[in-house]
Amino acid sequence: MSVIDFAAPDSQANPSFSQEAYNQIRSMIVSLELKPGSLINEADLMNKLGLGRTPIREALRSLASEKLVDVYPRRGMFVTSVDVHNLSAISEVRAVLEIQAAGLAAQRSNTADQIITKALIAEIDAIEGEPNMTKLIGLDQRIHRHIYKATHNHFLETSLEQYYGHALRIWFMALDRVEDLSEAVIEHRALLIAIRDNKVNEAEQAMKEHVEGFEASIRKSF
């Protein structure tokens, strides 16, 4: 599994076994290590993760509620399929929530948030040559999660993380066909600067362009 963590953001220090199972399995699903449509083998997960059956099952129930796992009585649990036709529906939701999040982050960022914002801008500025795609996606994820957290609205943060995870799965599926991946990440610079400078309208506009651009680039790859 990639060293990049594609789990949900509730993976702080000393997570419970169930949370640890959730984090790791979610990462495997989002990054497509667990293939879409594949049967989930609890014994294999227990062996791979070094965790017991109870936390694995609790994690899978949580992932089913996020529509990352399908449960079929008497047949078992399966990783949900990735359907690019869902992209429009996902983008419709993200276009509303992500734009709102960008505006709220520009309004509500505190000193600690601003330190992270400036560090992310510096990280973008340091991108050069042919950067590793997995690391770029990891950077994209950290930028989005930072913005969600900077809204200081846990309900919005949780909702956005779920929809972002579905969009990320589609991105991974198209990874070998998407052009200008680094540009898609670098364009976050304008968004982060607007948040740093508390410019709400500019932050919302930058996020709008990013979400629309993401959908367009993915569609071109299929």
Summary of the structure (lengths in Angstrom):
residues: 222
radius of gyration: 17.6
end to end distance: 25.7
largest distance: 55.2
contacts: 689
relative contact order: 0.14
helix: 67%
strand: 4%
